[in-house]
Amino acid sequence: MSDNQHLPRKAPATSGVLHQRRLLPQDTGAGPLDSSKRRRVLVADRSPAARRMLRETIADLGHEIFEASSTDEAFNLIRQQAVDMIIADLLVPDLGGTGFCCVLRSQVQTHTVPVFLLANTFDPDKEAAAIAAGADDFLVRPFTRNVLRARVQSALRKRSLLESTDQAETILFSLAQAVEARDPAVGQHCQRLALISSTLGVALGLSGDQLVTLQRGGFLHDVGKISVPDSILFKQGPLTAEEWVTMKEHTVRGERICYGMKALEPVLSIVRSHHERWDGSGYPDGLRGEDIPLLARVLQIADIFDALTTERPYKRAYTSDYAMQILREETRAGWRDPRLVEAFSDISPLFQTEDISTNSSLLALASSLGDKSGWQVSGRSPSATISSMLSDTWAMSQAM
């Protein structure tokens, strides 16, 4: 949490997770993935005949098939049902296959789901764009059914290996939930932190992988507080020098808890360094300026802003403008990255509404992400499609 000295010392962050079956590592309810078991495969193509051919080919492998004629329909299905693989035509409405893949890769719930893109003619530029967007394979029609079956099974075997590590990650996310459940009074802090930090990340031009890391970091940044006694976390008065040492150790302990999982390596710097200060007066390492990892600085800004603008038992919710005033004062004092605070000031008005599911920040995020992805969308703005998806993602988090 923030080391903001304008507030009374806070109890640990809120409970809740951005919907356990969507934004945490995929949970199929059947243990680790095994490519010999029945899987859920989503086929997205405007052509009923093409979908039928794919359905019949994959169904022979014993998998459950879901069909969508557009990316809008595909997103609706993904919201309703976790999928293990996605096959999409390069020209599928509304975003096209490449744009569809970009969105899938920017969301934690689909970040590791295998994605195949199909084309009717070979075009090396389109293939390069598809792979750059995160596609696992690019197939050109006509192809034999045996080839498609073999590639599908190969992709699902790789997915199985990822799922075996996802189980361990899920345990860590559950541990982070346990930390936050110790103080249910602060609401849905993690969901907000994931959205706010991701929006700032998009405004800064960060990659899809970095946005996913920010989402995960939002949940795991305070996991080390599991080792901090309640007598310290919930102490009404000021901490003693010894107690403050124990409190500050939560960053190092959190890093140690997450250490050793390859998928969580990008999150380690957030967990360890989100209390560093721009002038070097923070902890645990006294890092200064650009030596503080960028994502830790981004999440720190979101963390402070959310703490200031939400009601707590000891304080009322401050307005967005007043929260920005405090952030600017801390920047002048040398605590915060001036560039990030200035960038955040441009988007902070988007978080003024209490209900984030209707917040216009979703449109800003969608618009910025669409501009950076170079999507070729015919007849429709990507902002409308993606903002709808993000709004529903937030809504899903309320249905825990």
N, C-alpha and C positions, 0 to 999 in steps of 0.2 A: 504494500500500500504506500501511499504518498508519505513523505516525511515533511509535509506542509506544516510549518510552524504557526500558521494563522488559525489552525483548528486545534481543538482539544485532541489529545492523543486518541487515536481511533482503535476500536476493537477490530478483530480480523474481518476480512472482506466477506461478502455475502454468500449465501448458498445458491446452488442451482448450476445447471450445465446447459449449454445451448442444444438441448434435446439429445439425450443419450444415444438414440438410435440414428441420429443424423450427423451431428457434428463431432461426435467422438468416433474413434475407430469403429469400423462397421461391425455390427452385431447381427448375425443372421439367425441367432437362436439355436444354432446347431453345432457350435464349437468351431474349431479351425476348419478352414475351407479344404475340401478334398475334391479334386476335379472329377472323381468318379461319382460323386453325389449329385443330386438334382440341384441345379443352379438357376438363378433368375437372370435372364438375358433380355435386355431391352433392344428392340429393333426400331429405328427411326428412319422412315423413308416415305416420301409422298406417294409412291407408286404401290397400290395394293398388290400387284403382281410380284413386284420385287420383294415386298414384305412376306408374301406367301412362300416364295422360293427360299428365303432365309429361314422362315419359320419351320418349314418342312426339313430343311437341312440340319438345323440345330436341334429340332425336336427328336431327330433320330438318335441324338446323343443322350436323350432323356432329360433335357433341361426344360424349365418352364419359360415360356416366351411371352413377353409383353410387347405390344405394337403401338407405335405413335406415327402420325402422319406429319408432325411438325415438332419443332423444339419446344413449343408451348405445351403440347400434349405430353412430350417426354418429361418435362419438368414436373408436370402434374403427377405423372406416374411415379417419378422418383420421390416426390414428397410423400406419396401414399405407401410406397413399397421400396425397401432397400433392394438394390440390384447388384449383381456380381460382375456384369459385363455389359457394354453398350456397343452396338454396331449402328452406324449412322451413315447415310448417304451424304456426299459432299455438298449437294444442293438442297438438302432438307430445309423446308421453310421452318422458322422465320429467320433464324440466325445463320443458317448454313452450317455445314459440318465443322468448319474450322472455328467459327465463333462459338458454337455449342461446346466444342472441346475446351476452348479457353475458359468458359464459365465452369465447366466440370472440374478443371484443374485448379481453379481458384477457391473451391469449396472443400472444406475438410471432409464432408460426408462422401464425396466422390473423387477425392484427390488421387487415390490409388486404384480406382476401378479401371480395368482395362478398357480402352476405347479403340475400335477399329473404324476407319473412314473408308468409304467405297466411292469409286469414280467410274464413269463410263468410258473415259478416254485417258490416256497417259499424258500427264503434263508435269514435267519435273519441278516447275515453280510451285504448282499447287501441292505436290507431294512434299516439297520442302516446307511450305507454309503449314501443312497439316502436322508434320513431325515437330516443327517448332512450337505449335500450339499445344503439343502434349500427346498426340495420337500415338498409340503403341504399334499400330500397323496401318498401312495404306495399300488397299487392294484395288486392282483395275479389272473391271469386267471385260470379257467373260473369264471366270475362274471356275475350276472344277469343285464339286461339292467336297471331295476328299481333301482338297487343299484347305478349304474353309474350315472343315471339321478339325483337321490337324492343328491349324493355327488357333482355333478357339480353345481346344484342349490344352495347348501349350500355354496360352495366356492364363487360363484358369489354374494351371499348375503353379505358375509364378505367383498368381494371386494367393494361392494356398500358403506359400512360403511367407508372404507378407502378413497374412492373417495370423500366423503363429507368433509373430512379434507383436501384432496388434493386441493380442490378449494381454500381454505384459503391460502395454501402454494403457489399456483400459483399466487395469488395476491402479496405475498411477493416477489416472483421471478420477477414479473413484476415491482415491486417497485425498486428492485435492478437494473433491466435494465434501469429504468428511471434515476437512479443515474448515471449510466455509460454513458447514452446517452447525458449527459450534457457535456461530453468531448469526441467526436467521433474521436479525432486525434490519439488516442493511439491504434486503431485497435482492434484485437480480443483477448484482454488480457485474458478474462475469459475462453475462450476455451483452450487457451494455459496453463493457470494456472491449470485448471482441469486435463489436460493430464500430465503436468510436475509433479504435486504433486502426482497424482495417480501412475506414474511410479516410483517415489521415494518411495512411499508407498509399492509398490510391492517389490522393492529392499530391503526394511526393513522387509518384511514378514508380512505386515499388512493383516487383514482379509478383506473379500469382503465388509462387512458392513462399515469398516473404509475407504475403497476406495470410497464408495458411499458418505460417509460423507465429504471426501476431495473434491469430485466433487461439492457437494452442497455448501461447504464452499468457494470454489473458486468464486461462484456467489454472495454469501451473505456476504462475509467478510467485505465489505465496505458499506453495505446498510445503516448504520448510517449516512453516509455523505449526505443523503437526507435532514438532518437538518442543514447542514453547509452552510452558505450563499455563493453565488458565489463570493462575494467580498473577501472572505477568500480563497476559493478553487482556484481561478484564479488570486490571487494577484501576481504581477510580482516580487516585492521585498520581503525581509524577513518579516515574521510575527512578530507582536508585541507580548508581553507576554500575553496579554488578548486574542488575536487572536489564539495564539498557544494553550491556554487552551480550546478554543472552538473547534479547530481542533481535539485535543486529545479526546474530549468527544464523537467522532463518534463511538468509540469501545463500550462504555457503552450504548449509544443510540441504536446502532445496535442490541446489545443483548436484549435490552428492546423490540424492535420491533418484534424480533423472539420469544420472551419468551411466553410460554403458549401453544405452539404447540408441542405435544408429539413427532411427527415425526422429529421435528427439534431440539430436545434436544441435540443430539450429536454435532450439529453445533455451539451451543452457545459458547463453549470454544474457537472455532476458531475465531468467530466474536469478542469476548471480548479480547483475549490474543495474537493476531497475531502481536502485536507491543511490546510485552515483550522482554527483552534481557536476555541472559544467565547469565550476571553478576548482574542482578537486577536493571539495570538503565533504563529499559523500562517503558511502561505505559499500562493500567491504574493502575495496582496493585503493580508494582515493584516486580513481581515474579522473582525467581532466580532458575537457573538450572532445575532439574527434576520437580520442582513445576510448571513450565510452561507446560500446556497440550501438549502432544506429537504431536497431529494433528495440533495444532497451530504452533508448531516449524517446522513441515514438510511444511505446506503451506507457512510459512514465507520465507523459503529457495527458494521455487519455485517462489514466488512473487518477491523477490529481483533479482533472476536470469533473470526472464522475463523482468523486468524493465531495467536491464542493457543491455540485448542483443537485444532489439527492439528499433527502431528509434523513437524518440520523436521530437516535434518541436524545443526543446531546446538542443538536443544532437543527435549525430549519434549513430548507433547501435554498441555496443562493441562486440568483438569476445567472443566466449565461454571461451577461455583460459583466456582472460583478466577479464571476469566476475568472473571466479573462483579465480583469483588472488585477486580481491577485497573481495570476500567472505572469503578467507583465512586471509586477513589482518583484517577483522572485527572479525574473530574468535580469532586471536591473541590479539585483543583489548578487548576480553571478551564478545562480543555481541552475538555470535552464538554458537549453540551446536556443539562442535567439531566432535562428532560421526556422526551427520547428514550431516555436510559439507563434511566430508570424504566420506561418502556413496554417496553423490550427485556428488562428483568429479569423481566417477567411471562411472556414467551414463551421465554426462554432455556432452561428445562428441556426444552422440546420438541426441542431439538437435541442431546440427550445421547447418542442412539444413533448408532453409527458408520455404519450404513447408512441414509442419508436416505430411500431409497425406501420404508422401512417406518416412517419417523419420524411421530409423531403430530402434528407441526407441519402436515402436510398436512391433517389433519382440522380443526385450528384455522383454517387459511387458508380451507378450504372453508366452514366454519361462518360465519366472519366475513363472507366474501364473499357468502354466501347471504343473511345477515341484511341486508346493506346494499343488496342488489339488489332486494329486494322481490319475489322470484320467487313465482309461483303454481305450486306443485308438488303434484300430486295423488297421494297414496298413497305418497310416497317422500320422504325427506329429501334435499335437494340435496347435503348434505355427503358422503353415500356416493358419489354419482355423481362429484362434482368431485374428491374426494380420490383416487378411483381413477384419474381422468384425470391428475391431477398426479403421482401415483406412477408412472404409465406414462411421463409426460413425462420424469421423472428417469431411468427405465430406458432410454428411447430414447437419452439422452445418453451412456450407457455403450456403445452399439453403434456407435460411430463407425468 
